Amino acid sequence: MKELMQALRDKAMQAIFEADDVEKLEELRIKYLGKKGEMTAILRQMGKLSPEERPVMGQLANQVRGEIEGLLEERRKIVTEAMLEKKLQREAIDVTLPGRKPQLGHKHPMYNVLDQIKDIFIGMGFEIVDGPEVEREEYNFTKLNIDEGHPSREWTDTFYFTPDSKILLRTQTSPMQIHAMETRPLPIRIIAPGRVYRKDEVDATHSPMFHQIEGMVIDKGVTMADLKATLNLVVEKIYGKGTVTRFRPHHFPFTEPSCELDIQCHKCGGKGCSTCKGEGWIEVLGAGMVHPKVLSGCGIDPDVYSGWAFGMGLERLAMGEYKITDLRLIFENDVRFLEQF
C-alpha cells in the first residue's frame, strides 16, 4: 500500500503542475482527494494491514494528502494570477484614444410644431389644458350639439368600447371645451392639444390615430373679428409674414356661424399644383363662434357671454411646416426620415 500511496502522490503532483486553469485543478482535487477519489480507494484496503502497520499507513496518507492540498492551493494562485493577467491584456483600453461622441437625438418634427403653437398661444395669454382620451358620448357629442343620428356618432366612424356603454375613444379634442366651461371661471382662454381616434383607413393623408389642437375663448363682447385676427396672427407666426389666408363658410354643430381657414399654397402661390391638389389653397383648420346651445348647456348665459373656438390637425401643420408629403412618415419611426429634422 505504501507503494500505491507514493505512486498516487507522484501522479497527482505531475497532473497538478501541468494544469493550466482553475476548473482543471478542481477536477484533479476531486479525482485524487474526493470521497470517491483514488486516495479513498487505497485507504479502504487498510483493513488488510496488521495493527502495527495501520498507524504508519494513516500517517503517510495524511502527509500525502497535505502535500497534494498544498500544491493545489499554490498552483491555484499561480493559475488565477496568470488568467487575470491574460484577461487584462485582452481587455486593455488605450486611454490615449479620443472618446466616442454620444449620438444625441432630437425632438420629433411634429412636437417641434406643437411647441411652436404652445409658445404662440401662451404669449397671447392662453392656458394649456389636457384631458382624457377615453371619453363619454355625452361630452364627445351631445353637449357639443351633435344630435343622435349624426354620421360622426355611427359605429362606422367612432371607436366605441361596447354597443351600450356610451364610452368611446374621443374623436376630437372638442370635449375639452365642455370640461373647461364646466370647471373654470370666466373668462376662459385655453388650447387643448392631444390624440384623437377615428375609423379612417391609413393613407398619405389619413390615420386612425392623429393629433388635434383645440382652442377656445369665452368672454364678454367676443366677436368673429377677434377669431379672424387671432388665427391670422397664428398663421403668420407659423408660416411667415405675409401668408395669405381665406375664411370659407362651413357648418359645425357646435359653432354658429362656422368657417374653415385655408392658406395659399406655399409651393405654387395659389396657381395650383400637386401639393394643393390644383386648388391653390390648403385647408388648415375649422373654426367658428361657440354655439349658444353649447354655452347654455354648460351654464353660461349666451346673452351675456360669447366665444369662439377652432380645431386644427397637428400632423397637417407639421406636413406644411416641413414639406412632408405622406402622413405615414410621421408615425413609422424610420430613423432615416427623422434624422432630416
N, C-alpha and C positions, 0 to 999 in steps of 0.2 A: 504493500500500500504506500510505503514511503516513496518508492519509485514513481508510482502513479501520481502522487501529490506533487513531486518535483517536476514531472512531465507537464502536469496541468499548469504549474507556475510558469514554466518556460514558454509554453504555448500561449498562455494569456498575456504575458509580458510582450511577446513578439507581436501579437494582434493589436494590443493597445498602442504600441509605438507606431504601427502602420495606419491606425485610424486617423482620418482627416476631417471628421465632423462630429458634432455633439450627438446626433442621432445614432451614429455607428458605435460610439462609446457606450451609450445606454444599452444597445443591443448586446455588446460584449459583457457588460455587468450582469445582465440577466442570464446570458449563456453560461457564465462561469460561476457566479455567486448567487443566482436566483434560487428560489425554493425548489425548482425543478432543474437546476443547473448541474454542471459536471462535478463541482465540489460536493454538493449534496449527495450525488450518486456514489461518490467514493466513500463518504462518511457513513453511508448505510451499510458498508461492509465491515465496520468496526466490531460488529458482533462476533466476527470470526477471530478477532485478536484475543490474546491472553490478557488477563487483568493487568499485568505489568506493562504490556505494550500500549494499552489504550490511552493512558495519560500522555505518553510520549507522542502518540499519533494526534491526540487532541491539541497538544501544544504546537505541533508542526502545522496543523490545519489553521489554527489561529494566526500563526506567523505568516503563512501563505496568503490567507485572506487579507491581513493587514497590508502586506506588500502590494497585492493587486488593487485594493481600495485606494491606497496612497498614490499609486501610479495613475489610476483612473482620474483621481482628483487633479493631480498635477497636469496630466495630459488634457483634461477638460479645460483648464485655464488657458493653456497654450493654444488649443484649437479655437476657443472662444475669441481670444485676442486676435488671432490670425483672421478669423471670419469677419470680425468687426473692422479690421484694417482693410480687407478687401472691399467691404461694403462702403466704407468711407471713400476709398479710391474710385469705386464705381459711381457713387453719387456725389462726387465732388462738384462744387459750384465755383465758377470763376467769378468772384465778386467784383472784378475789374470790368466785366462786361456791362454795357448800358442796360438799364431796366426796360422792360416791355411796357409801353404806354397802354393803360387800360382803355378799351374801346367804350366810350360813353354813348348812351342812347339819347334820344330827344323826344319831345312831345309829338304825338300823332298829329298830322295836319288838321284833322277835324277839331281836336281840342285846342290847337292854336287859334282857330277861328272862334271857338267858344269863348276862350279867354279874352279875345278881342271884343266880342259882343258884350261880355260882362263888364269890361272896363268902360265901354261907351255908356252903358246904361247906369252903372254906378256913378259915373261922372255927372249924370243928369238927375241924381237923387233917387234912383230906383233901388229896391232891395231884391236880393236873390232868394227865392224860396224853393223848397224841394218837397215832394210828396210821394205817395205810394204808387207803384206801378200796377199793383193789383187793386182794382177799384170797384166800387159798387155801381150798378147800372144807373142808379138814381143820380149819382154825381157825374158819370160819364155822358149821360144822355138827358134824362128827364129834367134836371134842374138847369140844363143848358137849352131848354126849349126844343129839344129834339123828341118829337112825339113818337108814340108807338106806330109802327108801320113804316118809319123812315128807313131807307135802304141801309144806312150805316149800322142799324140795330140788328140786321139779319145775321144768322149764323154763317152765311157765306162771306161776310166781311169782318167779323169780330171773333176773337178767341174767348168764348165763354168756358167756364170750368165745368158746369153741369147745366142741363136744359132749364132747371127751375131754381138755380142758386142765385141768379141775378148778380153773380160775381164774375168779373172778366179782367183780362189784361187791357189796360187803358189804350184806347185808340188815338188819343191826343193828350196833350198836357193841359187842355182847357179846363178839366176838373179843378185845377189849382185856382182858377178864377173863383169858383164857388167856395172852396176851402178858405181862401183869403177873405172873401166878403163876409163869410160867416164867423170868422175868428179874429179879424184885425180891425182896429179902429180906423175910422175915416180921417183924412183922405188916404187912399191906397195907391202906391206906385210899386209894382213888382214885375220881375221877369221870372219865368219858371222853366228852366231847361230840363230835359230828361228823355228817357227812352219811351217809345210808344210802339204798339204792335197792331198790325193789320194783316189780313189774309191776302197779301199780294204775292204774285209769282216773282221769283228773282230774275231780274234782267238788268240791263245797263242803267236804268233809272228807278228801279223799284226793289224793295226788300221787305220781308215780313217784320223786320225789326229796324227801326231807324230812330232818329233824334229830332225832337222839336224844341223850339224856344217860344214859349207863350209870354206875352206881355200885356199888362193891363194898368189903366189909370182910372180911378174913381174919385171925383171931386165935384165941387160946385162950379158951374159955368164951363165945363169941358165941352169942346166942340170938335167937329170934323176937321176944322182948320188946325187944331192942336195935333190931331193924329197925323195929318199930312206933313206938317212941319217937322214933327219928331222923326217920322220914318224917312223923310228926305235927308235929314241930318245923319241918321244912322247909315243910310246907303252911301252917302258921300264919305263917311268915315271908313267904310269897308272897302268901297271900290274906287275911291278917289274923287277929288274935287271936280265938279262939272259933270258927274254921272247923270245921264238923262233918265227920268222916270215918267211913268204914266199910271194913273189910277183908273181902273175899269170897274163899272158897276157889276156886282155879283150878288149871290144870295147865300147867307149862312143863317141857320135858325137862331143862333144866339147873338147876332148883331143886326141892327137896323138903323140907318142904311149900312150896306156891306159893300166891300170893294176888294179888288185884287191889285197888288202892286207889281208892275213889270219894270225891268231896267232895259235900256237899249243895249243890244248885243255888243259886248266889248270887242268881239272879233271882227264883225263886219260893219259896225257903226250904224246899224239899222237897215242895211241894204238886203239882208237875208243870206244865210249860209247854213251849213250843216249843223253848226253848234246851236243855232236858234231855230232849226228846222224850217228855214226860209221865211220866218215871220219878222225878223229884225228885232224882236223883243224876247226877253227871258223872264218867265214868271218867277217871282221871288217869295211872295207871301200873300196871305189873305188877312183882311182886317175889317174893322167897322166900329160903329158906336154900339156899346153894350145894350142889348135889347131891354126895354122897360120891364118885361115879364121876368127876365133873369134878375134884374135889380130887386124887384118887389119880392121875388121868391126867396131872396137872401135877407129880407127885412130892411131893404134900403128904399127910401121913398124916391121914385123916379121923377117926381115933380120938383124935388129939391136937388138931387144929385144926378149927374150923368157921367159917362165914362166911355173910353174906347179900349179896344183890345186887338191884338194881332197874333198870328201864329206863323212861324217860319220853319222850314226844314233845315237843320244844321248841315246835313250832308250836301244839300243843294248849294248852300253858301260856300262850303269848302270846295266843291267842284268848280264854282265860279272863281273863287279866290286863287286856286292853284291850277286851273285849266285841266281838271281831271275829267276824262271823257266817259268813264264807266264807274258807276256806283259800287260795283262789286269789288273794285280795287281797294276801297276804303276798309272793307271788312276781312279781306283774305289774308292779312298779315304777311304778305310777301315782302321780305326784307329788301329785296331789290327795288321795290316800289317805294317803301317807306324811307329808304336812305336818300332819296332825292330831295327830301324836305328837311 
